[in-house]
Amino acid sequence: MFISIDEKAASWFTKEFENSYPIGIRLYPQYAGFGEKNKGFSLAFSAEQPANVGYAQKMNGITFYVDGNDTWFFEETETYLSFNEDMKEIQISFRETCVH
């Protein structure tokens, strides 16, 4: 499991959730859409304080985390969150990793 969040994406989260300090951003699979990684699931976010943490990463005062029950979505995957300047929103991409 690898999750990369660029500086502009972290700044976007800071602005979007500015009233929720300290900020905890949960990354989780949501049953909706077509999903690039897992058919029928897309990546969603919510401002929540970490509980059953399966993975956590701090950046710019924000704790980005995956609940222990949601780690299956991120297994054998590199997840990249960046800010798309043209669309003015978060862009998500996945790259499968090989396990030998």
C-alpha distance (Angstrom), angle and dihedral (degrees) to the residues before:
residue distance angle dihedral
M1 . . .
F2 3.79 . .
I3 3.79 126.6 .
S4 3.80 121.9 -173.8
I5 3.79 121.2 -168.1
D6 3.78 117.1 -176.5
E7 3.81 123.1 -142.4
K8 3.82 94.6 -105.4
A9 3.80 91.5 51.0
A10 3.82 90.8 50.3
S11 3.82 89.2 50.4
W12 3.81 90.0 51.3
F13 3.83 90.4 53.8
T14 3.83 90.2 48.1
K15 3.82 90.6 54.5
E16 3.82 95.3 42.2
F17 3.81 94.2 49.8
E18 3.81 99.8 30.7
N19 3.81 94.1 135.7
S20 3.80 94.2 55.3
Y21 3.84 105.1 77.3
P22 2.91 124.9 -164.3
I23 3.76 87.4 37.8
G24 3.77 121.4 -141.9
I25 3.80 114.3 178.7
R26 3.78 115.4 -164.1
L27 3.80 115.8 -153.6
Y28 3.79 110.9 -156.7
P29 3.80 143.2 158.4
Q30 3.78 113.8 -101.2
Y31 3.77 121.5 -161.2
A32 3.78 98.4 -124.0
G33 3.75 140.1 93.5
F34 3.75 128.3 17.5
G35 3.78 97.9 -66.5
E36 3.77 123.1 -146.1
K37 3.80 94.4 -136.9
N38 3.82 108.1 28.5
K39 3.78 117.1 22.7
G40 3.80 111.0 -111.0
F41 3.83 94.4 13.8
S42 3.77 131.1 93.4
L43 3.80 131.1 -176.3
A44 3.79 115.1 -97.6
F45 3.82 134.9 -177.6
S46 3.78 134.9 -148.2
A47 3.80 134.8 175.0
E48 3.80 104.5 -114.5
Q49 3.76 135.8 140.1
P50 3.81 111.6 -107.5
A51 3.77 117.1 -97.2
N52 3.82 122.7 154.4
V53 3.82 93.1 20.2
G54 3.79 117.8 -164.9
Y55 3.81 94.3 168.9
A56 3.80 133.0 3.8
Q57 3.77 137.0 -177.8
K58 3.81 127.8 179.9
M59 3.77 122.4 -146.3
N60 3.82 130.6 162.6
G61 3.82 91.6 -11.5
I62 3.81 92.9 -51.3
T63 3.79 123.8 115.9
F64 3.80 107.8 -146.6
Y65 3.77 109.2 -165.8
V66 3.78 146.9 169.4
D67 3.78 119.2 -142.3
G68 3.79 114.3 -121.2
N69 3.82 90.4 -115.0
D70 3.82 91.4 55.9
T71 3.81 101.1 51.1
W72 3.84 91.0 100.1
F73 3.81 88.8 74.0
F74 3.81 92.2 58.6
E75 3.82 100.1 39.6
E76 3.81 116.2 124.5
T77 3.80 88.7 3.7
E78 3.76 139.5 110.5
T79 3.80 109.7 -146.0
Y80 3.80 120.1 -160.2
L81 3.81 124.6 -165.4
S82 3.78 116.1 -170.2
F83 3.78 136.4 158.4
N84 3.79 117.0 -106.7
E85 3.82 106.2 -144.4
D86 3.82 94.5 -162.6
M87 3.81 95.4 50.6
K88 3.83 94.7 32.5
E89 3.79 92.0 -135.6
I90 3.78 143.8 95.1
Q91 3.78 116.7 -74.2
I92 3.81 119.6 -156.3
S93 3.77 126.8 -160.5
F94 3.78 132.3 174.2
R95 3.77 133.0 -154.2
E96 3.77 120.2 -168.3
T97 3.79 115.6 -132.0
C98 3.77 123.8 -149.1
V99 3.78 118.8 -122.8
H100 3.79 113.6 -153.7
